[in-house]
């Protein structure tokens, strides 16, 4: 699949180098003390639970950045359905390099595959509807790049990546500012002054706020923690004049009913904060004597 726009070489290099530095510091002394510098070996990535695989491309990049002589033989790719016992890839090259990158590769793949698997399961419940499944900013600090990438691999749609690429006026913004109308007007003026082209989304808590956000010209209206009936009324009131997003306490069991209200999007923090890691291991292939 095509990488999301935020997966840039700069972002990847920064993430990988800081993650490796966190782990290695002045050296992997377990490996440096026991493994000869010139030893060449191979290891296979074994999937130990059924899942939607994610993080394979990232694993390749980690290996390449750490040691450009490492060679990865791909047997699976991101987005593939994997079964327990499947081999995702085999990495060949310096035994030292394989050992020093092993944990970062596995941490990323285990977490990303868990998110991709959960996202795929939730997204499957929206098949046949117009509603798209969104993630949120409820991510692990310094790991958002990988978590949102995993959502995309699992079939979900990424919401804003951070605070910089969309204006979202949430309840606290409105309460601090005083009103939806005033906040949207100020946001429009700000964007014009700063020469920025960003969408403005407004979080609403009731139908009166929905009406105010609509009249203020919001590009998207979030229906936060509303009942199904309130959502239906809000969608009717909005009448396709702007995008709609259901959010707040969304569970897997609710997805079809929420989509049936006619909303354009459903956002769920659970895709990233509640996904369970997938068990994956990297094991040496012992040479035959």
PyMOL commands that set and color helices and strands:
alter all, ss='L'
color gray80, all
select helices_A, chain A and resi 9-24+29-34+56-66+95-124+144-153+171-177+180-194+207-216+228-238+252-259+270-273
alter helices_A, ss='H'
color red, helices_A
select strands_A, chain A and resi 40-47+51-52+71-74+81-82+87-94+132-134+167-169+200-204+220-224+243-247+265-267+280-284
alter strands_A, ss='S'
color yellow, strands_A
deselect
rebuild
show_as cartoon
